[in-house]
């Protein structure tokens, strides 16, 4: 026969688990469902679909260019090597 303390601890654990599952579900809904299903709330008024796609493509391209520049800076690829002062053929 289970003790009352063990049953109460299990019920308390289940309540915490249910709250964690609820919080995780809400976070997933915000991160996954809203961006996929509600695209019109971030569009600019008076903007056609083609203009929106061009704007999105330009923003993504600019972000990738900045990311590549940051990676080049970290890897020291953005400046010439000064290993020798002689010009090699």
Secondary structure, DSSP 8 states (H G I E B T S, - for coil): ---HHHHHHHHHHHHHHHHHHHHHHHHHIIIIIHHHH--TTSS-TT--HHHHHHHHHHHHHHHHHHHHHHHHHHTT-SS---S-SS---
